[in-house]
């Protein structure tokens, strides 16, 4: 049985995630005022994109949604820790902007993966979108291993843009 706090009714799923991101944004801005502009610049557009993705995730079963929400919560918790670490050591290791960009990409990817999991059938456009999602996932893993690689960061951003377009095209059919 799914825990009560993760058993969101499909109709309220977008709002639940939106509220979580709003709280995470407010907390990060409060705790790291010097990075508040960067936090808002990354997380506000992420909220908008996720809101649109989640409107199409009402078909996801309760277990898939609960797993997604748990992953989102973990990702937001890790973001808080990583932003704090980057803010404490500016110029050493991964910067706040890099942490925000990588985490936002990972969170958005998870939302697209959830949406793709609800797309049925052997549609070639859906299959192509799933391949793009796998490429983004691999690129994010590569970026996590070596955050300073600008070429990887650019490739991940490009692949994520392509994934957005591919899912939109698949959704029209």
C-alpha positions in Angstrom: 0.0 0.0 0.0 1.3 3.5 -0.9 2.0 5.8 2.0 -0.7 8.4 2.5 1.6 11.4 2.0 2.6 10.1 -1.5 -0.9 9.1 -2.6 -1.6 12.3 -4.5 -4.8 12.3 -6.5 -3.9 12.7 -10.2 -5.7 16.1 -10.4 -3.5 17.7 -7.7 -0.2 16.2 -8.8 1.0 19.3 -10.7 0.2 21.5 -7.8 2.0 19.2 -5.3 5.2 19.4 -7.3 4.8 23.1 -7.9 4.5 23.7 -4.1 7.6 21.6 -3.4 9.6 23.6 -5.9 8.3 26.9 -4.5 9.3 25.9 -1.0 12.7 24.7 -2.2 13.3 28.0 -4.0 12.2 30.1 -1.0 14.4 28.0 1.3 17.5 28.3 -0.9 17.0 32.0 -1.4 16.6 32.5 2.4 19.7 30.4 3.2 21.9 31.7 0.4 20.9 35.3 -0.3 24.0 35.8 -2.4 22.8 33.1 -4.8 19.1 34.0 -4.7 19.1 35.5 -8.2 20.7 32.4 -9.7 18.4 30.1 -7.7 15.3 32.0 -9.0 16.7 32.1 -12.6 17.0 28.4 -12.7 14.2 27.1 -10.5 11.4 29.4 -11.8 11.7 28.2 -15.4 12.0 24.7 -14.1 8.7 25.0 -12.2 7.0 26.2 -15.4 8.4 23.4 -17.5 7.5 20.8 -14.8 4.0 22.2 -14.4 3.4 21.6 -18.1 4.9 18.1 -18.0 2.9 17.0 -15.0 -0.3 18.0 -16.6 0.3 15.0 -18.8 1.3 12.7 -16.0 -2.1 12.1 -14.5 -2.2 8.7 -16.2 0.8 7.5 -14.2 -0.2 4.9 -11.6 0.1 5.7 -7.9 3.3 3.6 -7.4 5.1 5.3 -10.4 4.0 8.7 -9.1 5.1 7.9 -5.5 8.5 6.8 -6.8 8.8 10.0 -8.9 7.8 12.2 -5.9 10.3 10.4 -3.6 13.0 11.0 -6.3 12.0 14.7 -6.6 12.2 15.1 -2.8 15.6 13.5 -2.7 16.8 15.7 -5.6 15.6 18.8 -3.8 17.3 17.8 -0.6 20.5 17.1 -2.4 20.3 20.4 -4.2 20.1 22.2 -0.8 23.2 20.4 0.4 25.1 20.9 -2.9 24.3 24.6 -3.1 25.4 25.1 0.5 28.7 23.3 -0.3 29.3 25.3 -3.4 28.4 28.6 -1.6 30.8 27.8 1.2 33.7 27.2 -1.2 33.4 29.7 -4.1 36.0 29.1 -6.8 36.7 25.6 -5.6 35.0 22.7 -7.1 31.5 23.0 -8.6 29.9 26.5 -8.5 26.4 27.3 -7.5 25.3 27.9 -11.1 26.7 24.5 -12.1 24.9 22.7 -9.3 21.6 24.4 -10.1 21.8 23.7 -13.8 22.7 20.0 -13.3 20.1 19.4 -10.7 17.4 21.2 -12.6 18.2 19.1 -15.7 18.1 15.9 -13.6 14.7 16.8 -12.1 13.3 17.8 -15.4 14.6 14.5 -17.0 12.8 12.5 -14.3 9.6 14.3 -15.1 10.0 13.5 -18.8 10.8 9.9 -18.0 7.6 9.7 -15.9 5.6 11.1 -18.8 7.2 8.8 -21.3 6.4 5.8 -19.0 2.7 6.6 -19.5 3.0 6.8 -23.3 1.9 3.4 -24.6 2.6 1.5 -27.8 5.5 1.1 -30.1 5.3 4.7 -31.4 8.6 5.5 -33.1 8.4 9.1 -31.8 8.1 7.9 -28.3 10.9 5.5 -28.8 13.1 8.3 -30.1 12.2 10.4 -27.1 13.1 7.6 -24.8 16.5 7.4 -26.5 17.0 11.1 -26.0 16.1 10.7 -22.3 18.7 7.9 -22.0 21.3 10.2 -23.7 20.5 13.1 -21.3 20.8 10.6 -18.3 24.2 9.4 -19.5 25.3 13.0 -20.1 24.3 14.0 -16.6 26.2 11.0 -15.1 29.2 12.1 -17.1 28.8 15.7 -15.9 28.5 14.5 -12.3 31.8 12.7 -12.6 33.5 15.8 -14.1 31.5 19.0 -13.6 34.0 21.2 -15.3 33.4 19.8 -18.8 31.7 22.6 -20.7 31.3 20.4 -23.8 29.3 17.8 -21.9 27.2 20.5 -20.3 26.4 21.9 -23.7 25.5 18.5 -25.1 23.2 17.8 -22.1 21.5 21.1 -22.6 21.1 20.4 -26.4 19.8 16.8 -25.8 17.3 18.1 -23.2 16.0 20.7 -25.6 15.6 17.9 -28.2 13.8 15.7 -25.7 11.3 18.5 -25.0 10.6 18.9 -28.7 10.4 15.1 -29.2 7.9 14.6 -26.5 5.8 17.4 -27.7 5.8 15.9 -31.3 4.9 12.5 -29.9 2.1 14.0 -27.8 0.5 15.5 -30.9 0.0 12.1 -32.5 
